[in-house]
């Protein structure tokens, strides 16, 4: 492990982040997991896919 990460972890242990920041980070992680779950179970719309199935554009 990089020594820089050890110093960062020790600083976080001595001065933990505020409760508001922890809630903010958990909310961001929850939103990302929600989007990933929707893409996995429902799928991507055609306009977001790399190879569109509409067939309008053919090089």
C-alpha distance matrix in Angstrom:
0.0 3.8 6.3 8.5 7.2 7.7 11.0 11.9 11.6 13.7 16.1 16.6 17.3 19.8 21.4 21.1 22.5 26.2 27.7 29.1 25.7 24.3 27.5 27.2 23.7 25.0 28.1 26.3 24.3 27.7 29.5 27.0 27.3 31.1 31.3 29.3 31.5 34.6 33.7 33.0 36.1 38.6 37.4 37.4 40.7 42.3 41.9 38.1 37.9 37.3 40.5 43.1 45.7 48.5 49.4 50.6 48.7 48.9 48.1
3.8 0.0 3.8 5.4 5.6 7.0 9.2 10.2 11.2 13.0 14.8 15.8 17.1 19.2 20.4 20.6 21.8 25.5 27.5 28.5 25.1 24.2 27.5 26.9 23.6 25.4 28.3 26.3 24.8 28.3 29.8 27.4 28.2 31.9 31.9 30.2 32.7 35.6 34.6 34.3 37.5 39.7 38.4 38.0 41.1 42.6 41.8 38.1 38.2 37.4 40.7 43.3 46.1 48.7 49.6 50.5 48.4 48.8 47.8
6.3 3.8 0.0 3.8 5.4 5.0 6.4 8.7 9.8 10.7 12.5 14.3 15.3 16.8 18.4 19.2 20.9 24.6 26.9 28.2 24.9 24.3 27.8 27.4 24.4 26.3 29.4 27.7 26.4 29.9 31.6 29.5 30.4 34.0 34.3 32.8 35.2 38.1 37.4 37.2 40.3 42.5 41.4 41.0 44.0 45.7 44.8 41.0 41.3 40.7 44.1 46.5 49.4 51.9 52.9 53.6 51.6 52.1 51.1
8.5 5.4 3.8 0.0 3.8 5.4 5.2 6.3 8.7 10.0 10.7 12.4 14.3 15.5 16.4 17.2 18.4 22.2 24.6 25.6 22.2 22.0 25.5 24.7 21.9 24.2 27.0 25.2 24.3 28.0 29.3 27.4 28.7 32.2 32.3 31.1 33.8 36.4 35.8 35.9 39.0 40.9 39.8 39.2 42.0 43.7 42.6 38.9 39.5 38.9 42.4 44.7 47.7 50.1 51.1 51.6 49.7 50.3 49.4
7.2 5.6 5.4 3.8 0.0 3.8 5.4 4.9 6.1 8.6 9.7 10.4 12.2 14.2 15.1 15.1 16.3 20.0 22.1 23.2 19.8 19.1 22.6 22.1 19.0 21.0 24.0 22.4 21.2 24.7 26.4 24.5 25.5 29.0 29.4 28.2 30.6 33.4 33.0 32.9 35.9 38.0 37.0 36.7 39.7 41.6 40.6 36.9 37.5 37.2 40.7 42.9 45.7 48.2 49.4 50.1 48.3 49.1 48.4
7.7 7.0 5.0 5.4 3.8 0.0 3.8 5.4 5.1 6.2 8.6 9.8 10.5 12.4 14.1 14.6 16.6 20.4 22.5 24.2 21.1 20.1 23.8 23.8 20.9 22.6 25.9 24.7 23.4 26.8 28.8 27.1 27.8 31.3 32.1 30.8 32.9 36.0 35.7 35.5 38.3 40.6 39.8 39.7 42.8 44.8 44.0 40.3 40.8 40.6 44.1 46.3 49.0 51.5 52.8 53.6 51.9 52.7 52.0
11.0 9.2 6.4 5.2 5.4 3.8 0.0 3.8 5.5 5.1 6.2 8.6 9.8 10.7 12.1 13.5 15.4 19.1 21.8 23.3 20.3 20.0 23.7 23.6 21.1 23.3 26.3 25.2 24.4 27.8 29.6 28.3 29.4 32.7 33.4 32.5 34.8 37.5 37.4 37.5 40.3 42.3 41.6 41.3 44.1 46.2 45.1 41.4 42.3 42.1 45.7 47.7 50.6 52.9 54.2 54.8 53.1 54.0 53.2
11.9 10.2 8.7 6.3 4.9 5.4 3.8 0.0 3.8 5.5 5.1 6.2 8.6 10.0 10.4 11.0 12.3 16.1 18.6 19.9 16.7 16.5 20.2 19.8 17.4 19.7 22.7 21.5 20.9 24.3 26.0 24.8 26.1 29.3 29.9 29.3 31.6 34.3 34.2 34.5 37.3 39.2 38.5 38.1 40.9 43.0 41.9 38.3 39.3 39.3 42.9 44.8 47.7 49.9 51.4 51.9 50.3 51.3 50.8
11.6 11.2 9.8 8.7 6.1 5.1 5.5 3.8 0.0 3.8 5.4 5.0 6.1 8.7 9.8 9.7 11.7 15.4 17.4 19.3 16.4 15.4 19.1 19.4 16.8 18.5 21.8 21.1 20.1 23.2 25.4 24.3 25.1 28.3 29.4 28.6 30.5 33.4 33.6 33.6 36.2 38.3 38.0 37.9 40.9 43.2 42.4 38.7 39.7 39.9 43.4 45.3 48.0 50.3 51.9 52.6 51.2 52.3 51.9
13.7 13.0 10.7 10.0 8.6 6.2 5.1 5.5 3.8 0.0 3.8 5.4 5.0 6.3 8.6 9.7 12.6 16.1 18.5 20.6 18.1 17.4 21.2 21.7 19.6 21.3 24.6 24.2 23.4 26.4 28.6 27.8 28.5 31.7 32.9 32.2 34.0 36.9 37.3 37.3 39.7 41.9 41.6 41.6 44.5 46.9 46.0 42.4 43.4 43.7 47.2 49.0 51.7 54.0 55.7 56.3 54.9 56.0 55.6
16.1 14.8 12.5 10.7 9.7 8.6 6.2 5.1 5.4 3.8 0.0 3.8 5.4 5.2 6.0 7.9 10.2 13.7 16.6 18.4 15.9 15.9 19.7 19.9 18.2 20.4 23.4 22.9 22.7 25.7 27.7 27.1 28.3 31.2 32.3 32.0 34.0 36.6 37.1 37.4 39.9 41.8 41.5 41.2 43.9 46.3 45.1 41.6 42.9 43.2 46.9 48.5 51.3 53.4 55.1 55.5 54.1 55.4 55.0
16.6 15.8 14.3 12.4 10.4 9.8 8.6 6.2 5.0 5.4 3.8 0.0 3.8 5.5 5.0 4.9 7.2 10.8 13.3 15.2 12.8 12.2 16.1 16.6 14.8 16.8 19.9 19.7 19.4 22.2 24.3 24.0 25.0 27.8 29.2 29.0 30.8 33.4 34.1 34.4 36.7 38.6 38.5 38.4 41.1 43.6 42.6 39.1 40.5 41.1 44.7 46.2 48.9 51.0 52.8 53.3 52.1 53.5 53.4
17.3 17.1 15.3 14.3 12.2 10.5 9.8 8.6 6.1 5.0 5.4 3.8 0.0 3.8 5.7 5.7 9.2 12.2 14.2 16.9 15.0 13.9 17.6 18.8 17.1 18.4 21.8 22.1 21.4 23.9 26.5 26.2 26.7 29.6 31.3 30.9 32.4 35.2 36.1 36.1 38.2 40.3 40.5 40.7 43.5 46.2 45.4 41.9 43.2 43.8 47.4 48.9 51.4 53.6 55.6 56.2 55.1 56.4 56.4
19.8 19.2 16.8 15.5 14.2 12.4 10.7 10.0 8.7 6.3 5.2 5.5 3.8 0.0 3.8 6.2 9.8 12.4 15.0 17.6 16.0 15.7 19.3 20.4 19.2 20.9 23.9 24.3 24.1 26.6 28.9 28.9 29.7 32.4 34.0 34.0 35.5 38.2 39.1 39.3 41.4 43.4 43.5 43.5 46.2 48.9 47.9 44.4 45.9 46.5 50.1 51.6 54.2 56.3 58.2 58.7 57.5 59.0 58.8
21.4 20.4 18.4 16.4 15.1 14.1 12.1 10.4 9.8 8.6 6.0 5.0 5.7 3.8 0.0 3.8 6.6 9.0 12.1 14.3 12.8 13.0 16.6 17.4 16.7 18.7 21.4 21.8 22.1 24.6 26.6 26.9 28.0 30.5 32.0 32.3 33.9 36.3 37.3 37.9 39.9 41.6 41.8 41.6 44.1 46.8 45.6 42.3 44.0 44.8 48.4 49.6 52.4 54.2 56.2 56.5 55.5 57.1 57.0
21.1 20.6 19.2 17.2 15.1 14.6 13.5 11.0 9.7 9.7 7.9 4.9 5.7 6.2 3.8 0.0 3.8 6.6 9.0 11.5 10.0 9.5 13.1 14.3 13.5 15.1 18.0 18.6 18.8 21.0 23.3 23.7 24.6 27.0 28.7 29.0 30.5 32.9 34.1 34.6 36.4 38.2 38.5 38.5 41.0 43.9 42.9 39.6 41.3 42.3 45.9 47.0 49.6 51.5 53.6 54.0 53.1 54.8 54.9
22.5 21.8 20.9 18.4 16.3 16.6 15.4 12.3 11.7 12.6 10.2 7.2 9.2 9.8 6.6 3.8 0.0 3.8 6.6 8.2 6.3 6.7 10.2 10.9 10.5 12.6 15.0 15.6 16.3 18.6 20.4 21.1 22.4 24.5 26.1 26.8 28.3 30.4 31.7 32.5 34.3 35.8 36.2 35.9 38.2 41.1 39.9 36.8 38.7 39.8 43.4 44.3 47.0 48.7 50.9 51.1 50.4 52.2 52.4
26.2 25.5 24.6 22.2 20.0 20.4 19.1 16.1 15.4 16.1 13.7 10.8 12.2 12.4 9.0 6.6 3.8 0.0 3.8 5.4 5.3 6.4 8.8 10.0 10.9 12.6 14.4 15.7 16.9 18.5 20.3 21.6 22.9 24.4 26.2 27.4 28.7 30.5 32.1 33.2 34.6 35.9 36.6 36.4 38.5 41.5 40.3 37.3 39.5 40.9 44.5 45.1 47.6 49.1 51.6 51.7 51.1 53.2 53.6
27.7 27.5 26.9 24.6 22.1 22.5 21.8 18.6 17.4 18.5 16.6 13.3 14.2 15.0 12.1 9.0 6.6 3.8 0.0 3.8 5.5 5.1 6.2 8.6 10.0 10.6 12.2 14.3 15.4 16.3 18.3 20.1 21.0 22.2 24.4 25.7 26.6 28.4 30.3 31.3 32.4 33.7 34.7 34.8 36.9 40.1 39.1 36.3 38.5 40.2 43.6 44.0 46.3 47.8 50.5 50.7 50.4 52.6 53.2
29.1 28.5 28.2 25.6 23.2 24.2 23.3 19.9 19.3 20.6 18.4 15.2 16.9 17.6 14.3 11.5 8.2 5.4 3.8 0.0 3.8 5.5 5.1 6.1 8.7 9.9 10.5 12.4 14.3 15.2 16.5 18.5 19.9 20.8 22.7 24.4 25.5 26.9 28.8 30.1 31.3 32.2 33.1 32.8 34.6 37.8 36.6 33.9 36.4 38.2 41.6 41.8 44.2 45.5 48.1 48.2 47.9 50.2 50.9
25.7 25.1 24.9 22.2 19.8 21.1 20.3 16.7 16.4 18.1 15.9 12.8 15.0 16.0 12.8 10.0 6.3 5.3 5.5 3.8 0.0 3.8 5.4 4.9 6.2 8.6 9.7 10.6 12.4 14.1 15.3 16.7 18.4 19.8 21.3 22.7 24.2 25.8 27.3 28.6 30.2 31.2 31.7 31.3 33.3 36.3 35.0 32.1 34.4 35.8 39.4 39.9 42.4 43.9 46.3 46.4 45.9 48.0 48.5
24.3 24.2 24.3 22.0 19.1 20.1 20.0 16.5 15.4 17.4 15.9 12.2 13.9 15.7 13.0 9.5 6.7 6.4 5.1 5.5 3.8 0.0 3.8 5.4 5.2 6.2 8.6 10.0 10.7 12.2 14.3 15.5 16.5 18.2 20.2 21.1 22.3 24.3 25.9 26.8 28.3 29.7 30.4 30.4 32.7 35.8 34.9 31.9 33.9 35.5 38.9 39.5 41.9 43.5 46.0 46.4 46.0 48.0 48.6
27.5 27.5 27.8 25.5 22.6 23.8 23.7 20.2 19.1 21.2 19.7 16.1 17.6 19.3 16.6 13.1 10.2 8.8 6.2 5.1 5.4 3.8 0.0 3.8 5.5 5.1 6.0 8.7 9.9 10.3 12.2 14.3 15.2 16.1 18.3 19.8 20.6 22.3 24.3 25.4 26.5 27.6 28.6 28.7 30.8 34.1 33.2 30.5 32.7 34.6 37.9 38.2 40.4 41.9 44.6 45.0 44.8 47.0 47.9
27.2 26.9 27.4 24.7 22.1 23.8 23.6 19.8 19.4 21.7 19.9 16.6 18.8 20.4 17.4 14.3 10.9 10.0 8.6 6.1 4.9 5.4 3.8 0.0 3.8 5.5 5.1 6.3 8.7 9.8 10.6 12.5 14.3 15.3 16.7 18.5 19.9 21.2 22.8 24.4 25.8 26.5 27.2 26.8 28.7 31.8 30.6 27.9 30.3 32.1 35.5 35.7 38.1 39.5 42.1 42.2 42.0 44.2 45.0
23.7 23.6 24.4 21.9 19.0 20.9 21.1 17.4 16.8 19.6 18.2 14.8 17.1 19.2 16.7 13.5 10.5 10.9 10.0 8.7 6.2 5.2 5.5 3.8 0.0 3.8 5.4 5.1 6.3 8.6 10.0 10.7 12.4 14.2 15.6 16.6 18.3 20.1 21.3 22.5 24.3 25.5 25.8 25.5 27.8 30.8 29.8 26.8 28.8 30.3 33.8 34.4 36.8 38.5 40.9 41.3 40.8 42.8 43.4
25.0 25.4 26.3 24.2 21.0 22.6 23.3 19.7 18.5 21.3 20.4 16.8 18.4 20.9 18.7 15.1 12.6 12.6 10.6 9.9 8.6 6.2 5.1 5.5 3.8 0.0 3.8 5.4 5.1 6.0 8.6 9.9 10.4 12.1 14.2 15.2 16.1 18.2 19.9 20.7 22.1 23.5 24.3 24.6 27.0 30.3 29.7 26.7 28.6 30.4 33.7 34.2 36.3 38.1 40.7 41.3 41.1 43.1 44.0
28.1 28.3 29.4 27.0 24.0 25.9 26.3 22.7 21.8 24.6 23.4 19.9 21.8 23.9 21.4 18.0 15.0 14.4 12.2 10.5 9.7 8.6 6.0 5.1 5.4 3.8 0.0 3.8 5.5 5.0 6.2 8.6 9.8 10.4 12.4 14.2 15.1 16.4 18.4 19.8 20.9 21.8 22.7 22.7 24.7 28.1 27.3 24.6 26.9 29.0 32.2 32.3 34.4 35.9 38.7 39.1 39.1 41.3 42.4
26.3 26.3 27.7 25.2 22.4 24.7 25.2 21.5 21.1 24.2 22.9 19.7 22.1 24.3 21.8 18.6 15.6 15.7 14.3 12.4 10.6 10.0 8.7 6.3 5.1 5.4 3.8 0.0 3.8 5.4 5.2 6.3 8.7 9.8 10.7 12.4 14.2 15.4 16.7 18.4 20.1 20.8 21.1 20.7 22.8 25.9 24.9 22.0 24.2 26.0 29.3 29.7 32.0 33.6 36.1 36.5 36.2 38.4 39.2
24.3 24.8 26.4 24.3 21.2 23.4 24.4 20.9 20.1 23.4 22.7 19.4 21.4 24.1 22.1 18.8 16.3 16.9 15.4 14.3 12.4 10.7 9.9 8.7 6.3 5.1 5.5 3.8 0.0 3.8 5.5 5.1 6.2 8.6 10.0 10.5 12.1 14.2 15.4 16.3 18.2 19.5 19.9 20.0 22.6 25.7 25.2 22.0 23.7 25.5 28.7 29.3 31.5 33.5 36.0 36.7 36.4 38.3 39.1
27.7 28.3 29.9 28.0 24.7 26.8 27.8 24.3 23.2 26.4 25.7 22.2 23.9 26.6 24.6 21.0 18.6 18.5 16.3 15.2 14.1 12.2 10.3 9.8 8.6 6.0 5.0 5.4 3.8 0.0 3.8 5.4 5.1 6.1 8.6 9.8 10.3 12.2 14.2 15.1 16.2 17.5 18.5 19.1 21.5 24.9 24.7 21.9 23.7 25.9 28.9 29.1 30.9 32.8 35.6 36.4 36.5 38.5 39.7
29.5 29.8 31.6 29.3 26.4 28.8 29.6 26.0 25.4 28.6 27.7 24.3 26.5 28.9 26.6 23.3 20.4 20.3 18.3 16.5 15.3 14.3 12.2 10.6 10.0 8.6 6.2 5.2 5.5 3.8 0.0 3.8 5.5 5.0 6.2 8.6 9.8 10.6 12.4 14.2 15.4 15.9 16.6 16.6 18.6 22.0 21.5 18.8 21.0 23.3 26.4 26.3 28.3 29.9 32.7 33.3 33.4 35.6 36.9
27.0 27.4 29.5 27.4 24.5 27.1 28.3 24.8 24.3 27.8 27.1 24.0 26.2 28.9 26.9 23.7 21.1 21.6 20.1 18.5 16.7 15.5 14.3 12.5 10.7 9.9 8.6 6.3 5.1 5.4 3.8 0.0 3.8 5.4 5.2 6.1 8.5 9.9 10.7 12.2 14.3 15.1 15.1 14.9 17.5 20.6 20.2 17.0 18.8 20.8 23.9 24.3 26.5 28.4 30.9 31.7 31.5 33.4 34.5
27.3 28.2 30.4 28.7 25.5 27.8 29.4 26.1 25.1 28.5 28.3 25.0 26.7 29.7 28.0 24.6 22.4 22.9 21.0 19.9 18.4 16.5 15.2 14.3 12.4 10.4 9.8 8.7 6.2 5.1 5.5 3.8 0.0 3.8 5.5 5.0 6.0 8.5 9.8 10.3 12.0 13.6 14.2 15.0 17.9 21.1 21.4 18.3 19.6 21.8 24.6 25.1 26.8 28.9 31.6 32.8 32.8 34.5 35.8
31.1 31.9 34.0 32.2 29.0 31.3 32.7 29.3 28.3 31.7 31.2 27.8 29.6 32.4 30.5 27.0 24.5 24.4 22.2 20.8 19.8 18.2 16.1 15.3 14.2 12.1 10.4 9.8 8.6 6.1 5.0 5.4 3.8 0.0 3.8 5.5 5.1 6.1 8.6 9.8 10.6 11.5 12.7 13.6 16.0 19.6 19.9 17.3 18.9 21.7 24.2 24.1 25.5 27.4 30.4 31.5 31.9 33.9 35.5
31.3 31.9 34.3 32.3 29.4 32.1 33.4 29.9 29.4 32.9 32.3 29.2 31.3 34.0 32.0 28.7 26.1 26.2 24.4 22.7 21.3 20.2 18.3 16.7 15.6 14.2 12.4 10.7 10.0 8.6 6.2 5.2 5.5 3.8 0.0 3.8 5.4 5.1 6.2 8.6 10.1 10.2 10.4 10.5 12.9 16.3 16.3 13.6 15.4 18.1 20.7 20.6 22.3 24.2 27.0 28.0 28.2 30.3 31.8
29.3 30.2 32.8 31.1 28.2 30.8 32.5 29.3 28.6 32.2 32.0 29.0 30.9 34.0 32.3 29.0 26.8 27.4 25.7 24.4 22.7 21.1 19.8 18.5 16.6 15.2 14.2 12.4 10.5 9.8 8.6 6.1 5.0 5.5 3.8 0.0 3.8 5.5 5.1 6.1 8.7 9.9 9.6 10.2 13.5 16.5 17.0 13.9 14.8 17.1 19.7 20.2 21.8 24.2 26.7 28.1 28.1 29.8 31.2
31.5 32.7 35.2 33.8 30.6 32.9 34.8 31.6 30.5 34.0 34.0 30.8 32.4 35.5 33.9 30.5 28.3 28.7 26.6 25.5 24.2 22.3 20.6 19.9 18.3 16.1 15.1 14.2 12.1 10.3 9.8 8.5 6.0 5.1 5.4 3.8 0.0 3.8 5.4 5.0 6.0 8.0 9.1 11.0 14.1 17.4 18.6 15.9 16.6 19.3 21.4 21.6 22.6 25.0 27.8 29.4 29.8 31.5 33.2
34.6 35.6 38.1 36.4 33.4 36.0 37.5 34.3 33.4 36.9 36.6 33.4 35.2 38.2 36.3 32.9 30.4 30.5 28.4 26.9 25.8 24.3 22.3 21.2 20.1 18.2 16.4 15.4 14.2 12.2 10.6 9.9 8.5 6.1 5.1 5.5 3.8 0.0 3.8 5.5 5.4 5.4 6.8 8.5 11.0 14.6 15.8 13.6 14.7 17.9 19.8 19.3 20.2 22.2 25.3 26.7 27.5 29.4 31.4
33.7 34.6 37.4 35.8 33.0 35.7 37.4 34.2 33.6 37.3 37.1 34.1 36.1 39.1 37.3 34.1 31.7 32.1 30.3 28.8 27.3 25.9 24.3 22.8 21.3 19.9 18.4 16.7 15.4 14.2 12.4 10.7 9.8 8.6 6.2 5.1 5.4 3.8 0.0 3.8 5.8 5.5 4.5 5.6 8.9 12.0 13.3 10.8 11.4 14.3 16.3 16.2 17.3 19.6 22.4 24.0 24.5 26.2 28.0
33.0 34.3 37.2 35.9 32.9 35.5 37.5 34.5 33.6 37.3 37.4 34.4 36.1 39.3 37.9 34.6 32.5 33.2 31.3 30.1 28.6 26.8 25.4 24.4 22.5 20.7 19.8 18.4 16.3 15.1 14.2 12.2 10.3 9.8 8.6 6.1 5.0 5.5 3.8 0.0 3.8 5.9 5.6 8.1 11.7 14.3 16.2 13.7 13.4 16.0 17.6 17.9 18.6 21.4 24.0 26.0 26.4 27.7 29.6
36.1 37.5 40.3 39.0 35.9 38.3 40.3 37.3 36.2 39.7 39.9 36.7 38.2 41.4 39.9 36.4 34.3 34.6 32.4 31.3 30.2 28.3 26.5 25.8 24.3 22.1 20.9 20.1 18.2 16.2 15.4 14.3 12.0 10.6 10.1 8.7 6.0 5.4 5.8 3.8 0.0 3.8 5.8 9.3 12.1 15.0 17.3 15.5 15.4 18.4 19.5 19.3 19.3 21.8 24.7 26.9 27.8 29.2 31.4
38.6 39.7 42.5 40.9 38.0 40.6 42.3 39.2 38.3 41.9 41.8 38.6 40.3 43.4 41.6 38.2 35.8 35.9 33.7 32.2 31.2 29.7 27.6 26.5 25.5 23.5 21.8 20.8 19.5 17.5 15.9 15.1 13.6 11.5 10.2 9.9 8.0 5.4 5.5 5.9 3.8 0.0 3.8 7.0 9.0 12.1 14.4 13.2 13.5 16.9 17.7 16.9 16.8 18.9 22.1 24.0 25.2 27.0 29.4
37.4 38.4 41.4 39.8 37.0 39.8 41.6 38.5 38.0 41.6 41.5 38.5 40.5 43.5 41.8 38.5 36.2 36.6 34.7 33.1 31.7 30.4 28.6 27.2 25.8 24.3 22.7 21.1 19.9 18.5 16.6 15.1 14.2 12.7 10.4 9.6 9.1 6.8 4.5 5.6 5.8 3.8 0.0 3.8 6.6 9.3 11.7 10.1 9.8 13.1 14.1 13.5 13.8 16.2 19.1 21.1 22.0 23.6 25.9
37.4 38.0 41.0 39.2 36.7 39.7 41.3 38.1 37.9 41.6 41.2 38.4 40.7 43.5 41.6 38.5 35.9 36.4 34.8 32.8 31.3 30.4 28.7 26.8 25.5 24.6 22.7 20.7 20.0 19.1 16.6 14.9 15.0 13.6 10.5 10.2 11.0 8.5 5.6 8.1 9.3 7.0 3.8 0.0 3.8 6.4 8.2 6.3 6.7 10.3 11.6 10.9 12.0 14.1 16.9 18.4 19.1 21.0 23.2
40.7 41.1 44.0 42.0 39.7 42.8 44.1 40.9 40.9 44.5 43.9 41.1 43.5 46.2 44.1 41.0 38.2 38.5 36.9 34.6 33.3 32.7 30.8 28.7 27.8 27.0 24.7 22.8 22.6 21.5 18.6 17.5 17.9 16.0 12.9 13.5 14.1 11.0 8.9 11.7 12.1 9.0 6.6 3.8 0.0 3.8 5.5 5.6 6.8 10.6 11.3 9.4 10.3 11.5 14.7 15.8 17.0 19.4 21.9
42.3 42.6 45.7 43.7 41.6 44.8 46.2 43.0 43.2 46.9 46.3 43.6 46.2 48.9 46.8 43.9 41.1 41.5 40.1 37.8 36.3 35.8 34.1 31.8 30.8 30.3 28.1 25.9 25.7 24.9 22.0 20.6 21.1 19.6 16.3 16.5 17.4 14.6 12.0 14.3 15.0 12.1 9.3 6.4 3.8 0.0 3.8 5.4 5.3 8.6 8.4 5.8 6.8 7.9 11.0 12.2 13.3 15.7 18.3
41.9 41.8 44.8 42.6 40.6 44.0 45.1 41.9 42.4 46.0 45.1 42.6 45.4 47.9 45.6 42.9 39.9 40.3 39.1 36.6 35.0 34.9 33.2 30.6 29.8 29.7 27.3 24.9 25.2 24.7 21.5 20.2 21.4 19.9 16.3 17.0 18.6 15.8 13.3 16.2 17.3 14.4 11.7 8.2 5.5 3.8 0.0 3.8 5.7 8.3 9.1 6.7 9.0 9.1 11.8 11.8 12.5 15.4 17.6
38.1 38.1 41.0 38.9 36.9 40.3 41.4 38.3 38.7 42.4 41.6 39.1 41.9 44.4 42.3 39.6 36.8 37.3 36.3 33.9 32.1 31.9 30.5 27.9 26.8 26.7 24.6 22.0 22.0 21.9 18.8 17.0 18.3 17.3 13.6 13.9 15.9 13.6 10.8 13.7 15.5 13.2 10.1 6.3 5.6 5.4 3.8 0.0 3.8 6.6 8.8 8.0 10.8 12.0 14.2 14.7 14.7 17.0 18.7
37.9 38.2 41.3 39.5 37.5 40.8 42.3 39.3 39.7 43.4 42.9 40.5 43.2 45.9 44.0 41.3 38.7 39.5 38.5 36.4 34.4 33.9 32.7 30.3 28.8 28.6 26.9 24.2 23.7 23.7 21.0 18.8 19.6 18.9 15.4 14.8 16.6 14.7 11.4 13.4 15.4 13.5 9.8 6.7 6.8 5.3 5.7 3.8 0.0 3.8 5.5 5.7 8.5 10.7 12.4 13.7 13.4 15.0 16.7
37.3 37.4 40.7 38.9 37.2 40.6 42.1 39.3 39.9 43.7 43.2 41.1 43.8 46.5 44.8 42.3 39.8 40.9 40.2 38.2 35.8 35.5 34.6 32.1 30.3 30.4 29.0 26.0 25.5 25.9 23.3 20.8 21.8 21.7 18.1 17.1 19.3 17.9 14.3 16.0 18.4 16.9 13.1 10.3 10.6 8.6 8.3 6.6 3.8 0.0 3.8 6.1 9.4 11.6 12.2 13.4 12.1 13.0 14.1
40.5 40.7 44.1 42.4 40.7 44.1 45.7 42.9 43.4 47.2 46.9 44.7 47.4 50.1 48.4 45.9 43.4 44.5 43.6 41.6 39.4 38.9 37.9 35.5 33.8 33.7 32.2 29.3 28.7 28.9 26.4 23.9 24.6 24.2 20.7 19.7 21.4 19.8 16.3 17.6 19.5 17.7 14.1 11.6 11.3 8.4 9.1 8.8 5.5 3.8 0.0 3.8 6.4 9.0 9.0 10.9 9.8 10.4 12.0
43.1 43.3 46.5 44.7 42.9 46.3 47.7 44.8 45.3 49.0 48.5 46.2 48.9 51.6 49.6 47.0 44.3 45.1 44.0 41.8 39.9 39.5 38.2 35.7 34.4 34.2 32.3 29.7 29.3 29.1 26.3 24.3 25.1 24.1 20.6 20.2 21.6 19.3 16.2 17.9 19.3 16.9 13.5 10.9 9.4 5.8 6.7 8.0 5.7 6.1 3.8 0.0 3.8 5.6 6.7 8.4 8.5 10.2 12.7
45.7 46.1 49.4 47.7 45.7 49.0 50.6 47.7 48.0 51.7 51.3 48.9 51.4 54.2 52.4 49.6 47.0 47.6 46.3 44.2 42.4 41.9 40.4 38.1 36.8 36.3 34.4 32.0 31.5 30.9 28.3 26.5 26.8 25.5 22.3 21.8 22.6 20.2 17.3 18.6 19.3 16.8 13.8 12.0 10.3 6.8 9.0 10.8 8.5 9.4 6.4 3.8 0.0 3.8 5.5 8.4 9.7 10.9 14.1
48.5 48.7 51.9 50.1 48.2 51.5 52.9 49.9 50.3 54.0 53.4 51.0 53.6 56.3 54.2 51.5 48.7 49.1 47.8 45.5 43.9 43.5 41.9 39.5 38.5 38.1 35.9 33.6 33.5 32.8 29.9 28.4 28.9 27.4 24.2 24.2 25.0 22.2 19.6 21.4 21.8 18.9 16.2 14.1 11.5 7.9 9.1 12.0 10.7 11.6 9.0 5.6 3.8 0.0 3.8 5.6 8.2 10.3 13.8
49.4 49.6 52.9 51.1 49.4 52.8 54.2 51.4 51.9 55.7 55.1 52.8 55.6 58.2 56.2 53.6 50.9 51.6 50.5 48.1 46.3 46.0 44.6 42.1 40.9 40.7 38.7 36.1 36.0 35.6 32.7 30.9 31.6 30.4 27.0 26.7 27.8 25.3 22.4 24.0 24.7 22.1 19.1 16.9 14.7 11.0 11.8 14.2 12.4 12.2 9.0 6.7 5.5 3.8 0.0 3.8 5.6 6.9 10.6
50.6 50.5 53.6 51.6 50.1 53.6 54.8 51.9 52.6 56.3 55.5 53.3 56.2 58.7 56.5 54.0 51.1 51.7 50.7 48.2 46.4 46.4 45.0 42.2 41.3 41.3 39.1 36.5 36.7 36.4 33.3 31.7 32.8 31.5 28.0 28.1 29.4 26.7 24.0 26.0 26.9 24.0 21.1 18.4 15.8 12.2 11.8 14.7 13.7 13.4 10.9 8.4 8.4 5.6 3.8 0.0 3.8 6.6 10.0
48.7 48.4 51.6 49.7 48.3 51.9 53.1 50.3 51.2 54.9 54.1 52.1 55.1 57.5 55.5 53.1 50.4 51.1 50.4 47.9 45.9 46.0 44.8 42.0 40.8 41.1 39.1 36.2 36.4 36.5 33.4 31.5 32.8 31.9 28.2 28.1 29.8 27.5 24.5 26.4 27.8 25.2 22.0 19.1 17.0 13.3 12.5 14.7 13.4 12.1 9.8 8.5 9.7 8.2 5.6 3.8 0.0 3.8 6.6
48.9 48.8 52.1 50.3 49.1 52.7 54.0 51.3 52.3 56.0 55.4 53.5 56.4 59.0 57.1 54.8 52.2 53.2 52.6 50.2 48.0 48.0 47.0 44.2 42.8 43.1 41.3 38.4 38.3 38.5 35.6 33.4 34.5 33.9 30.3 29.8 31.5 29.4 26.2 27.7 29.2 27.0 23.6 21.0 19.4 15.7 15.4 17.0 15.0 13.0 10.4 10.2 10.9 10.3 6.9 6.6 3.8 0.0 3.8
48.1 47.8 51.1 49.4 48.4 52.0 53.2 50.8 51.9 55.6 55.0 53.4 56.4 58.8 57.0 54.9 52.4 53.6 53.2 50.9 48.5 48.6 47.9 45.0 43.4 44.0 42.4 39.2 39.1 39.7 36.9 34.5 35.8 35.5 31.8 31.2 33.2 31.4 28.0 29.6 31.4 29.4 25.9 23.2 21.9 18.3 17.6 18.7 16.7 14.1 12.0 12.7 14.1 13.8 10.6 10.0 6.6 3.8 0.0
